[in-house]
C-alpha cells in the first residue's frame, strides 16, 4: 500500500507507543522517498539495497547497486539537496556503490537537476527529515579544501596543487600507467592497454612539437615527469619541467636519474610566472595544468608563454574545456571542495582568444574527448582493482574521492558536457614566418 503523508504521521504515532521499531519505520519511509524521487523514472541500470537487505524497486540483477548502509542514509544524502551533500554521504559511507559506478550519474543528474513543483519539494523534504539523523562521529581525514589568500595568487595556487597532488605518490602509481601520466591517453582501439596508449600520447605530442636533438623545451605543470623523460630520452631535447608539488618534483628527478637522463632533463618546484626570461625556449608544452590557471589569468598565462618562447617556436596547450552552452552551477561543487580547489574550466573560444591576444597564431586544434572517456574508465577500473592496496597509502574517504570524481569525469566527457583540446600555437618570426611544414603528414608517419 502506498505510504502517504498521513500514513507517515501514523507511523510516528506507532513508534511513540512502541508498537513499531524505528528501523521498520525508517524502512517504510525510505521506500516512500525512493518512490517520490524515482517512481516515474526507469531504473533498468540501478537498484537500491537497504540496510536490512530489501531491494528497490526489485531484486533483479543490475549493473550498479546503491547500498544504503543505515536507516538515516537517505536523509544524509538528500537533506541538503545539493551535489556536495550527496557526495559527502558517499565519502563517509552513508551509502556505497557496488558495480559500475559510472551508471549512477544519469540518475544523479535527475536527482539534482529535476524540476519539480514547490509542493512536491516540500513533501519530499518533509519525508526525508522524518528519517533518523546519523549520530556516529565521522572521521574526516579527507576534509574539504581550506584555501587562504588571494584566488590564483602563486601561494594559493601552491596550496591548491598540494591539496590534490601531495596525497601519495604510491597511491597514484597504483592506477596510473608506468610513466605516471595524469592526463588522457591516445588510443588506437577502445580495448588498448593503458601503458601503450599513454606512450603513444607522449610520442604524439613530441611529433606535434617536431622535436630535434639539442632543442630546449619547457613542460609547464610536468607532473611526475613522464613527458620530459620521453622527450629527452627519445628525441634528445634538453628538457625542463616545473611543478608546484614537491613530492612530484622529487620522484620525477629520481626517475630521470634512474633513466640516465639527469644531465639532460630536470624538474623544478616553480610557478610558471617565475620562469626567467633569459634564454627563450624552442618549445613549450602544458598538459593538464591549464585547468588550474583561472579565467582571470588567461592573459597572464599566454603572455608569459609568449615571452619565454623564441620567435618561430611552438607551444602545445592541452587542457579540459567547458562548453559554451553549459550553465555554470551556483555555489561550490564537489570538485571545488574535495578535488581541484580553484580549478576553472573555460570554453575553447575564450582560451584561443586569449592566446591570440598575447600574440600567438593558432595552427591546430584537436579534441581528444573520446580518448579521455577511455582513459578515465581504465583509471577507475585499475583503482577499484587495487582498492585494498590503496588503503595502505590513503584513507577510505580519499579512495572514494578519486573513484567518484574520475567516474563523474568519464560521464562528463561521454555526455559531451566537457571536452579536452590540444591547441598548437606558434610565435611567428618578425617577418611572419611560422617555420612549420605545409602538412601534418609527419605527425602520423
N, C-alpha and C positions, 0 to 999 in steps of 0.2 A: 504494500500500500504506500503511495507517495507520502513523504513527510513534509507537511506544510508548516507554516509558522505556528499555527495554533497547536499542532502536534508537538513541535519542539518545546513550547511552553509547558505542555502536559508532561513531556519527558522530564523537564526540570522539576516539576512538582513531584513526580515519582521518585526522583533522586533524593530530594529533600526528605521524603518519607521512607527512604532506604528500601524502596520497592524495586529499584533498578540501579545497577552499579554505574559508576562514572565511565568506565571503559565501554560498556554497552551503549550508553547514551552517546558517547563521542563517536562510536562506530556508525550509529544511525545518522547522526548529524553530518559526519564526514561523507557518507554516501549521498546525502542530500546536497551537500556542497558540490560534489562532483557532477551530480545531475544538473544543478543550476549552471555550473560553469561550462560543461561539455555535453550536456544531454542531447543537443541538436546537432552535434558535430560527430562525424565518423571517427572512430578510433581503431582503425584497422591495423595500425602500426604500433600502438602503445596501449598498455593496460596499467592499472594501479593495483598494488597489493598492499593491503592494510597490515598493521602490526600483528593481527591475530590470524593472518593467512587468507583472509577474504579477498577475492579479486573483484575488480570493477572494470568494465561492465560485465565481463565474464572471464573464465579461466582459459580461454583458447590461447595457444602459444602466439606470441607476437615478437617482433624484432627487439623491442625495448619495453622494460617494465619500470615504472616509478614506484619505489618501495617506501611507504610511509612508516617510519620507524617508531612512532609513538602516537597516542591519541591526540596530541596537540600539533601534529605535523602540518596539517593544512592551515592552521592558524599562523604558525611560524612562516609558512610560505606566502600567505596572501593577506595578512593583516595590514601590511604597509602598501599593498597593491602597486609595487614598483619592481623594476628589474633587480635592484640591489637586494631587496628583501628576499626575493625568490632565490637569488644566487647564494646569499648567506645561509639560507636554510639548507642548501645542498652542501656548502662548505663545512658546516658544523653538524652534519649528519642528522638533521631532522628528517631528511629523506635521502635515498640513494637512487642510482640509476643503473640497472642491470641491462646488459646487452648493448645495442648500438646507440650510443649517446646522441649522435647527430640526428636521430629520428625525432627527438623531443622538440626540436626548435620550431617546427611549424606550429606545434601545439603551444609552445611558449609564446610565439608571436601572437597567436589567437588570445591567449590569456591576458597578455599585457596591453594589446592594442585594440581589442574588440570594442566596438561602440555599442553600449547598452544604455537603456533608459536610467534616469536617476533613481526611479523606484526600484528597478532590478538591482542596481548597485547597492542601494540601502539595504535591500533584502539579503543580498549576498553578504555584505559586511556584517549584518546582524547575525547571520548564521555562523560565519567564521568566528566571531567573538564569543559565541556560545561554547566553542571548543576550549579545552583547558590550556592555559599558558604553560610552556615547558619551563620547569624550575631548575633543572640541573645546570650547574655552572659550566660555562663554555670555556675551553682553553683556546684563546685567540692568538696562537703563535704566528699565524699569518694575518695579522691585523691589517686594517686599511692603511694606505699610504698617508703619512702626515708630512706634508711639504711645508717648507718655510722659505721666505724671501720672495723676491720679485719673480713672477712667472717667466720662464725661459731665460732667466739670468744664468750665467755659467755655473754658479754654485747650486742653484735649484735644479738645473739640468743634471748636474752630477748626482744629486740626491735621487732624482727620478731613475736615472740609469742604474744606480747601485741597488735601488729597491727591486728592480726587475732582474738584473743580471747577476748580482752578487748573492745568489741563492746557494748554489753549489755547482762547481764545475763538473763534479762527478754525477750529479743529477742530470744535467744537460747531456752528458756523454752517454747516458743510458739509452736515449731515444733519438738523438741526432745521428747523422752519418759519421763515418770515421774521421772526416775532416772538420766535424762540428760546425757545419754551415747552417746558420739560423735564418735562412731565407728560402724562398721557393726554389725547388729543383727544376730541371728541364728534361722532360720525359719524351721518349720516342713512342712508348706504349703505356697504357694505364697500369699494367702489372709489372713494370720495370723495377728492378732493385733500386732502393733509395741511394745507396753509395754510388752506383753508376750514374743515376740521373743528376746527382749533385756535382759529380766531377764533370759531367757534360756541361752543366750550367757555368761552372768556373771557367772551362775552356771556351765556352761561347762568349763570355764577357771578354776574355783576353783577345779573341778574334775580332770582336766588335771594336775593341780599342786598338787593334792591329799592332800589338807589342813587337818590338825588336830588341835584341840584346843591347844592354847598356842604357836603355831609356830609364828615366826616373818617374816613378808613379807613386801616388798617394792614395791610400784607401781610407776614406773618412767613415769612421764607425766600423772598424775592421773585425769586431768580434774576437773570435779565437784564432784569427789569422789564416783561415783556410785559403782565401783568395791570394794573399801576398805570398804564401808558401807555394801555391800553384804557379803564380806568375813569375816568381823568381826562379823556381826550380825548372819549369818547363820552357820559359821564354827568355830567361836571362836578364830580366829587368832588375833594377835597383829599387826595392820596394820598401815603403814606409807605411805603417798602419797607425791609426790613432783610435783610442777608446777612452771613455771616462771610467771604465771598470778596471780596477787594479788586478783582481783575480784573472780577468780575461787577458790583460797585458802580460802577466807573469806566465800563464800557461802558453800563450801564443809564442813568446820568446823561447820558452823551453822547447816547444815543438819545432821551432825554426832551428835551434841549436842541434837538436837530435837529427834533423834532416841535413845538417852540414851547411846551412844557409845563413848562419849568424853574421857573416861578413857582407852579406848581400841584402839582407832584409831584417827589419826590426819593427817592434810595436812600442809606441809611447803612450803613456797616460796623459792625454792632452785634449783640449777642446778645439774644434775646427777654427774658432775665432782667434785662437792663439798661434796659428801657424805663421811663422815669419815669412815675409815676402822678400827673401834674399835671392835664391836661385829658383826660378819658376820650374814647375814640374812639366814633364811631357804629356802626362795623362793623369786624370783624376777619376776615381770611382767611388760611389757611395751606394751600398746595397743594404737596405733595411734600416738605415739610420734616419732617413728623411722624415719619417713619421714623428720624430722627436723634435724637429726644428721649430714648429709652430707657425701658424699663418702670418702672424705679425712680423716674423723674422725671415720670411721668404726672400725678401730683397737683400738682407744682410748676408744670408747664406750664399746666394748666387753671385753677389758682388765679390765676396771673399774668394769663391772658387775662380772667378774670372781673373782676379788679381794675382793668384798664385799659379796660374796656368800660362805657359808660353804661347805666343801667337802661333796659330796652326795646331794647337793642342786640342785634345778631345776630353770630354767629361761624360761618363756614363752615370746617370742618376736613376737608381732603381728604388721605387717606393710604392707603398699602398696608397690608393686614392679613394676618396668618396665619390659618389655620383652627384651630378647637378640636381637630380630630382629627389634625392634622399633628404627628407626633412630631419635636421638635427634634433635629438631628443633634449627635452628640458631637464636641467639638473644633472648631477653626476651619474655616470654609468658604472656598471660593474668593472669595465676596463679602467676607468679613471681611478677607482678606489683600490683595486686589487691587482691590476696587471701593468698598465702603462700610464702612470700618473703624468698629466700634462701632455699626453700624446694627442696629436691632432691630424686628422685626415683632411686633405683639401682636394677639390676637383682638379683634374688634369689641366683644364684650360687655364685655371688660375696659376698653377705651377709653371706652365710653359710661358705664360705672360710675364711672370717674374723673371724667368731665365732670359727672355728676350730683352726685357728692360735693362738687365745687367750687361747686355752686350753679346750674349750667346746667339748662335744660329742653330735652330732645331733641324737636325738632319735625319733623325729616325725616331719613331715611337712604336713600341711593340707591347701589346698586352700579353701577360703570362697568367691570366686569371685561372684558366683551366689547369695549369700546372700547379698553382697554389692549392687548389682543391685536392689534387692527388698527393701533394706533399703533406698537407695537414692531416689527411686521413692516415697516411703512413706514420706520422709522428704520434697521433693519438693511439693507434694500434700498438706501436712499439712501447709507448708509455704504459698502456694498460698491461701489456705482457710483462713489464718489469715493475709492476705495482709494489710488490713486497720488497724488492731490492731498492726501489726508490725511497722507501721508508727508512733505509739506513742513512740517508743524507738529508731528507726533508720530512716534514710532518705530513699527516694525512690531509690536513686542510690545504697545505701547499700543493700536494699532488693533485687535489681536486681543482685548485685554481687553474692549473695548466690543462687538465683534462677538459674543464669547462670552456676555457677561453679558446683553446685550439679547435675543439669541435664546433663551437659557435662561429669561429672564423671560417671553418670549412663550409658551414651553412651560408655564411655571408657571401663568400666567393661563388659558391654554387648557384645561389639565387640571383647573383648579379648586383647585390646591394653594395658591394665594394669591389675594387679592381686593383691590379698591380701592373705597373708600367716600367719598362726600361726606355729611358729617353736618352738618345745620343746627341750631345751638344758639342759644337765646335766653336773655338775662339778664332775668328778669321784673322789672317795676317793684315798688316796695314794696307796692303794692296787689295784685300778682299778675298784672297785665296783660302780655300779650306784644306788643301793638300790631301783630299780624300779621293779614292778611286771613283770611277764613274758608276760602278755597280757594287752590289753586296755579294758578288759571287764568292769572294774569298772567305766570307763568314761560314759558308756551307760546304767548303771544299773538304 
